[in-house]
């Protein structure tokens, strides 16, 4: 049904060794401007402010997710036998294209856009885009089917679980890739063992009981990566300062002041076209910061300059509301506007929450008696994690001087 390339394209990858592309539709999607834009979007947002080698992109991550899905649908006999060629191509495309909608600095920009990256991904795949044209040129239903997998609405839930579940190609790639590029070992786990022990049972993606220890390692990798990398307070300082800068710029425009950087205006006003989204990458964002740094507005100029030069806010724990009130008073007395210079946020995370929400939140194990059982039923380690109270890290951020 789908044309294959004259020869398999092989791309070197530090995590998976090689990324192999056999189908022409995959190769054609790679060459679209929307996918190439992902080269200009960092995978880890502001984490490069902490881990100086964390400069990898959504482009490389997306290729990694594609490669893992390719291995699952072709090298895993159970999944290979379960899916048709059309479904295999659909799920590989969904894996490749799942992050198209991300803005600059990864998730940090979503609060500014007031639209999720998932919604932009849907707009790109189904809208007036090069990606949509490529997909439609192969099959009139292809774009819709690919988007339904990403949105977790496809009738075959195994396809959705491969791309976005508790044990999916997306998470497995970003844990290994982010650990590698941050120079940490927190995200490492035996991915080869997991890929070998995954199978389909009763229309559900599950893991053989013999692979349960590898899944436990994966759960712990997620837990440690969130607290040591994704929620690192220095990265959070950069991101929350960026939010404060855009809040300041929005108020600046609301007072009738002349625009400083039109691409920012479009996003703050919430009417964002696909073309505006395509243009907004991190190079554009950094150029905008430089223009804001030259503003006559002292707060706007100061915040932008701090971001450019990594003069980040200090942070401390908030134990009670009095801590925040006292800090606001202290910072105000130093001549700062506490609305922009005393910030706070909360991070909380559980590595696995099977009993919250839909069935997709489960990791299923195929037990030795040939029944599907939720992971914590068979794993005392995971069961113990579920009984641990939620960890909340509430911090306030303020200038050093």
Secondary structure, DSSP 4 states (H G I P E B T S, - for coil): ---EEEEEEEEEETTTEEEEEEEHHHHHHHTSHHHHGGGGSBTTGGGGGTSTT---BHHHHHHHHHHHHHHHHHHSHHHHHHS-HHHHHHHHHHHHHTTTT--TTGGGGHHHHTS-HHHHHHHHHHSSSHHHHHHHHH-TTHHHHHHHHHTT--S-HHHHHHHSSSS-HHHHHHHHHHHHHHT-STT---HHHHHHHEEEETTEEEEEGGGHHHHHHHHHHHHHHIIIIIT-HHHHHHHHHHHHHHHHHHHHHHTTPPPS-HHHHHHHHT---HHHHHH-SHHHHHHHHHHHHT-SSHHHHHHHHHHHTT-PPEEEE--SHHHHHHHHHHHHHTT--HHHHEEEEEEEE-S--TTSSSGGG--EEE-TTS-EEEHHHH-HHHHHHHTSPPEEEEEEEE---
